[in-house]
Amino acid sequence: MRRIFGLFVALQISFVPVAMGQTSDKDSKDPRGKFVPAADGGLGSTLTDEQLLATWGKYDQPKPPWKVSAAEEPKPVFRYQFWPRESELKPGSGQVYYFRALTKLLQRDRALATLREITSRENQTSAEDRAFITLMDPLFQDLKTMAYLEDMSWDHRSRDIEGPQLYFFDLDDIQGARDLARFLMVKARIYLADRDFENASQCVLIGNRLAYLIGQGESVIQRLVGCALQAMMRMIVEEMVQIPGCPNLYWAIATIPQPLVTIRRCVELELSAVHRAFPALREAATANWSDTEAEDRWIECLRQLRKLNGADGNADERDTLLAVDYSDFVPSARDRLKTAGVSEEQLEKMAAAAIVMADTAIELDRLIDESRKGLLLPGPQKDLLLQLNEAGFHDAIRFDSEPGGYGSKRSAVGLFAGPLFPAIRQLDAAADRTPIMYRRLMTMEAIRMYAAANEGKLPDSIENLKPLPAVFAFSTERPFEYRVDRNGDVVTATLSGKIPNFPTAEHLTFQIVP
């Protein structure tokens, strides 16, 4: 009997999720070197091989404590904002001005190359950098207009696309958002060099609105880009609070909706995409195909899977695809279809390939429902259920190489769910990181406000912090751990809490300095 593990050779399938839509590989081919993303999904840097190794090594090194000053509540309270007031929003589409800004950046000679060169350097406030940013003021005005418009929807509707092509629609138009965010970061850093916190805050506000606009898209890729843009703006806030004289940003951070970018909608659409890409799976139960017709549709599904995973597909590969033996799935598939309500009479009429396909459709629906469960729950309950569902998912799609071993379900569902289902826990972690880190920053700002009212001293605990309360962690619904260490005259505070998939950022250590 032909072995199922040969299927992976025949189909050239690797179990790496294929996200809906395609993005440009321009960054990956950047002639200046490798582009390494920040550990939290943020901006990243373009590095040589030596710098790349050194950079990743830095994540494991102890970080010096931040030096921050005591800071009372601003007057007026909302002098600094990272999100606009509802009363400030005007009618219009933010998407229009996003494309205007992107066009200005791409059309100006060498502007994009210059911007990327500036952001690859540690010092970004030279006279030449300032002159370049000033020249790009029309672009900034477009982004500023975008930030105060009401309509922040995105027009890509993946749900309207049928067939495997929905995994290939072009998303190059959202990748330029990273460069616009880089521009805002450089502009904010120039303002911070001049201690102009008000204008720097406006750059963050504009960047957050940009992240929200991009993050409204229906694809996983768009949501991840939105998360990355928000992380880039958070990096500016983290730099801001470490500058002497920085105002208290507790309420500025509180203005940002959290989570700014959510994943539930895009995950549900991505899960449903499998059925829209392979409608024959659901059709199989009622189509009354002949053996040849059912086999033709099975082969076409396998051919499309090959294409989705980067292999060439052609009409002459029938013998290769027929080497994928589905007959061992039939007995278990029949039993599950009977349990689902398909009569014995109907099963007798169905071709073997149709039975396997119909069962695959039902198993896909079951996995989709299980995968959705954790997204509906809050905090720690969500994380626990996502872990359990991930374990069940991997068991369902497993194809063992031992004789007779086809995973616990003996189903073809793994062929489709394995490469096409999104990695939900990783996506959830990406969406949660910045909200958690922002709430920790708010707690630090509450401590800075306490210090301003208590001669620069740190509180012994944060349970009853005054005049403003500490903020609970976004994902755990519990306060951050707080510790004070004293070494002679040096007093250091640490706020700790789990940052999903970013363990080196789980501790924020700081000192209150004059």
C-alpha positions, -999 to +999 in steps of 0.1 A: +000+000+000+013+035-009+024+055+021+008+088+031+042+104+039+049+102+002+022+127-002+045+155+010+071+146-016+045+144-044+028+177-034+060+195-022+040+208+007+056+223+038+035+231+068+041+268+068+008+288+068+001+306+035-014+340+043-040+355+020-025+381-003+011+386-013+035+413-004+066+427-021+100+413-014+117+446-020+129+449+015+143+414+015+164+422-016+176+456-003+212+460-016+223+476+017+221+443+036+198+420+056+166+435+070+162+422+105+128+429+122+126+441+157+119+414+182+084+428+189+075+431+152+086+467+150+108+486+125+140+466+125+173+476+109+192+469+078+224+452+089+255+434+076+261+397+086+284+408+114+259+434+127+231+410+124+248+385+148+258+413+171+222+427+172+205+395+181+232+389+207+222+422+223+187+409+231+202+385+256+223+412+273+213+430+305+198+464+296+208+494+316+179+510+335+160+538+320+167+572+336+134+591+339+124+622+357+095+628+381+067+644+362+033+657+374+001+657+354+002+681+324-019+712+324-042+710+305-044+673+311-047+664+274-021+687+261-003+657+247-023+631+228-015+600+209-050+597+194-073+625+182-105+636+200-137+625+183-147+662+180-115+668+159-123+643+132-136+655+098-155+638+070-134+621+044-114+589+036-080+585+052-070+560+025-070+588-001-044+609+018-024+577+026-019+571-011-012+608-017+016+607+009+030+574-005+030+588-040+050+618-029+075+596-012+080+573-042+080+600-069+106+623-053+141+613-066+160+591-042+137+600-013+130+565-003+167+555-004+176+586+016+149+578+042+161+542+046+197+554+049+188+578+077+168+552+097+197+528+094+219+552+115+218+557+152+220+595+149+191+608+128+192+646+136+221+660+115+216+692+095+213+671+064+186+649+079+167+680+091+169+695+056+156+663+040+127+660+065+118+697+058+117+690+021+092+662+027+068+685+045+040+681+018+041+644+026+037+651+063+008+674+056-010+646+038-004+622+067-016+648+091-048+653+071-053+615+070-050+613+108-080+635+114-104+620+089-133+598+100-133+571+074-103+548+082-117+518+063-097+497+038-111+487+005-094+452+000-123+427+005-108+393+003-141+377+012-154+386-023-126+365-040-133+329-049-109+302-057-072+298-050-064+333-065-075+348-032-041+337-018-024+357-045-039+391-046-013+419-044-007+438-012+022+459-023+002+491-016+004+485+022+041+478+024+048+515+018+032+522+051+065+511+068+084+538+050+059+564+059+062+553+096+100+555+093+095+591+081+073+599+111+099+583+135+127+605+121+106+636+122+096+628+158+132+623+168+142+656+154+115+672+175+127+653+206+162+665+200+148+700+203+127+690+234+096+698+214+074+671+230+041+685+217+050+681+180+067+648+187+035+636+203+016+646+171+039+625+150+030+595+173-007+603+169-004+604+131+016+571+132-011+554+153-038+565+129-017+551+101-014+518+120-051+518+125-059+525+088-036+497+076-048+474+104-084+476+092-077+453+063-092+418+061-059+399+056-035+386+083-007+404+065-024+438+068-031+433+105+005+423+111+017+454+093-007+475+114+008+459+146+043+466+134+035+503+127+020+507+162+051+491+177+073+516+158+053+545+174+056+529+208+094+529+203+092+567+200+072+570+232+098+549+250+125+572+237+105+602+247+100+593+284+138+589+288+145+625+277+150+650+306+120+671+311+096+648+293+060+656+304+040+629+320+024+607+293-001+587+313-031+603+298-015+606+263-011+568+262-046+563+276-060+581+246-049+552+223-077+526+218-064+492+230-061+469+212-056+493+183-053+464+158-073+433+165-069+399+149-103+382+154-119+395+122-089+387+099-084+352+115-121+343+109-118+355+073-086+336+068-101+304+082-131+307+059-107+312+029-100+275+027-136+267+016-136+297-007-104+285-023-115+249-026-153+249-031-153+214-045-148+201-009-182+212+002-198+204-032-187+167-029-215+156-005-244+165-029-228+166-064-234+130-075-201+128-093-189+098-111-156+081-100-137+099-128-154+133-121-146+130-083-111+120-090-106+149-114-117+174-088-095+158-061-065+161-084-074+197-092-074+205-054-040+189-050-027+208-081-038+241-065-022+231-032+011+226-050+008+261-066+000+277-032+032+262-018+054+274-046+055+243-069+046+245-106+014+229-116+005+216-150-019+192-167+007+165-173+012+157-136-019+134-132+002+103-125+023+122-099-008+135-081-025+101-083+005+088-063-012+105-034-034+076-022-066+087-005-081+052-002-070+047+033-090+077+044-123+063+030-134+040+059-130+067+086-144+093+063-176+072+058-180+067+095-178+104+102-202+113+073-227+088+088-224+104+122-229+138+105-262+126+091-254+113+056-275+082+049-260+048+040-279+050+007-262+083-002-228+070+008-232+040-016-238+064-044-208+086-037-174+080-053-145+072-030-128+106-037-161+124-031-164+107+003-129+118+013-136+154+001-169+157+018-154+144+050-125+169+046-150+198+044-167+187+076-134+183+094-123+217+082-155+232+097-148+214+130-112+228+131-124+262+122-149+263+150-123+250+175-098+276+163-123+304+168-131+295+204-101+311+221-106+344+202-139+349+219-125+349+254-107+375+274-071+375+288-057+343+305-088+323+296-081+330+259-045+320+261-053+287+278-079+277+252-057+288+223-030+264+237-054+235+240-069+241+205-034+244+190-025+210+204-057+195+190-051+211+157-016+196+153-030+162+163-057+164+137-033+174+108-005+150+118+005+123+093+027+097+110+054+079+091+049+046+110+030+018+093-007+025+096-002+058+112-022+087+098-028+108+128-056+104+153-084+113+128-072+093+097-085+123+075-072+143+046-080+175+065-043+180+073-035+185+036-055+217+036-055+229+071-018+224+077-005+249+051-035+272+050-047+278+085-032+309+102-009+305+132-035+319+156-014+320+188+014+338+171-010+363+156-026+368+190+008+374+206+017+400+179-015+419+186-011+418+224+025+429+227+022+466+222-010+470+243+007+452+272+039+473+269+018+505+267-001+496+299+033+490+316+044+524+304+012+539+319+021+523+352+056+538+351+040+572+343+018+568+374+050+562+394+066+593+378+036+613+389+038+598+424+075+608+425+066+643+415+043+646+445+068+629+469+101+646+465+113+622+438+108+591+459+095+557+445+064+541+461+070+510+481+041+492+463+018+501+434-014+486+449-028+519+460-008+542+438-018+579+439-028+603+425-033+580+395-037+542+396-013+515+382-028+498+352-034+460+349-016+440+322-037+437+290-036+400+287-035+387+323-060+411+339-036+414+368-012+442+379+025+441+368+049+428+393+068+457+410+101+456+428+123+483+443+161+476+447+184+499+468+221+500+464+234+528+485+219+560+471+209+543+439+172+532+439+160+512+410+124+501+402+114+471+380+080+464+364+076+429+352+051+409+332+049+384+304+053+399+269+041+373+244+070+358+224+093+386+236+109+373+269+138+398+268+113+427+272+095+413+302+112+436+327+112+474+325+138+488+349+141+525+356+155+551+380+140+584+389+167+611+384+166+649+389 
